Amino acid sequence: MEHNMKAKKTLVAFFSRAGENYAVGNIAEGNTRIIADMIVDETGGDIFQITPETPYPEDYAQCTEVAKRELAAKARPAVKGDAAVEDYDTIFIGYPNWWGDLPMPVYTLIEKHRWQGKTVIPFCTHEGSGLSGTEHKLKTACQGATLLKGIALRGATAQNERARAKESINEWLSKL
């Protein structure tokens, strides 16, 4: 896979949140960010962080309240900048699994672009829910894309057992 991925234009687009997080406490670097960096290291892809214009609260409980309201409303919060998805062949999309769905800012990015002919590969961090329904939601949102098998890693593993996380990522990438 290594040569194949490097020959194609690869983008790693992700949403990640630092601050107070479930199971890992107050973190300086988001769990999904750690995994995104590992994927970039292996693929040589470009990286784009999906950052909402209005940041989520640092406090975990407050953040979940805002995120739950956005999910219920199917909100599309404004994000800073954009990634030229159309210029890439393969797009990894990373996110924390929030109640069996992607954080709403990820949809903001997805809905700005055409996905026809693209290869989309999901990766998520979680604390027990895995990818749950997110792969299906991504396939629906990225119409016309080919979705490859994603990976789900516990945020606590990404944060506190990085060598083990990197081993899992490399093994997964080698099978794509």
N, C-alpha and C positions, 0 to 999 in steps of 0.2 A: 504494500500500500504506500509506503514511504515515497517512492519515486513518483508514483501516480499522483499523490496529493500535491507534491511539490511542483509537478508539471502544470497542474490546473491551478487557477486562481482561487485561493481559499480565504474566506472571511470567518472570523470568530466573533459573533455579535452576542452580547450577553447583558443581563441585568443582574446586579449584585448589590447587596446592602450591608454596609458596615454598621457600627453602633451596637445596641443591645440585641442579641439574637438568641433564639431558643436553643438550649442545650450547649451553647458555647460561650455564653456570657457576652461581655462587651468587647467587640473585636474591631481592630483597626483596618483589616482587610476582609472584605466579604468572602464567604465560602465559595460562591460561584466564580468570583474573580480569580481565586486561586486555581480552580480547575481550568478556567479559560486560558490562563497563562501557561499551564502545562500543555494544553492542546496546541497553542501557538508555538511553543518550544518544539513540539514534535512535527508539526505540519509546515512551519514557516509561513503560516497565514498572517493576514492583517487582523488587527483587533479593533473592535468598536464597542464601547460601553454604552448601553442604553441608560441614559440618565434623565429622570423626570425633571422638568423645569422647577417644580415645587418638590423639594426633597421630602421623603417620608420622615416622620418623627424619629429621633434617636431612641426614644423609649419604646421597648418591644410592645407593650400592651397598647399604647397609643398608635403605633404603626399598624398593628393588626386591625384596629378599629377603622382606620382610614382605608386600608387595603380591602377589608370586608365590604365597606360602603362602595368602593370602586367596583368590586366584583359584582355586587348586587345590581349596580346601575349599568354594568358593562361599559364603564367609563373608558375613555381613551385619553389619558393625561398627556399633555404636551411634553415632548422630550427635547433635550438639547442636541442640536446637530442632526446629522443623518449619515447613513452609510450607503454608498452607491452599490446596492445589492446587485443591480443589473450587470455590473462589471465582473462579477464572480461566477465561478462554476459551482463551487461547493460552499455552503454556508452552514456553519455550526451555530445553533441557537441555544444559548444557555440561560438558565433561570432557576430560582428557588421554586419548589412546588408549593404554591399557596392554595390550600383547600382543593386540591385536584385540578388546578388551573395554572396558567401562566400569570405572572403579575401583569396588570393591565397596560403598563408602558411598553411591554413587549409587543402587544397587539398594535399599539400606535405605530411602531416601526414597521411591523409586518404589513399593515394595511396601506402603507405608502408605496409599496413596491409590487412589481410583477414577478411571479415565481415560476412561470412557465419554463420548463427545461432545466431548472436548478436542482441540485442535490442538497437536501436539507437534512442535517444530522442534529438531533436534540441531545442536550446534556442538562441534567438538573441536580440540584442538591436538595436534600430533604432530611427529615428526622424520623422516618418510618413509613412514609407513604410511597416511596419509589417514584416512578414516572406516572403512576396511576393513569388517569385519562388524558394526560397532556399530549401524548404522541398523536392520538386521534384528533385532538383540538388543533394541533399544529398542522396536520395533514389537511384539515378543512380550511384553515386560515391561509396556508401557503398553496393555493390552488395551482395545479399543474406541475408542482414539484414532485420529485421522487424522494420519499422519506426513508432514510436508512435507520437501522436499529440504534436507538439511543442508549445512554448510560445514566444511571442514577447513583449518586454517591451521597452518603451521609455528610451533612455539613461538619459534624464533629470529626469525621475522618479527614476531610479536606483541611480543616483547621489544625488538628492536633496530631495527625498521622500522615504527614505529607508524602513520605517515601511509599507508604502503602497505597495512598491515593494515586500517586504517579505510576506505580506498577499496574494498578487497575486500568488507568487511562491508556497506558501504552499497550496493554494486552487487548483492550477494546479496539483501539485504533488499528492494530495489526490485523484484526478480523474484518474490518470494513471493506 
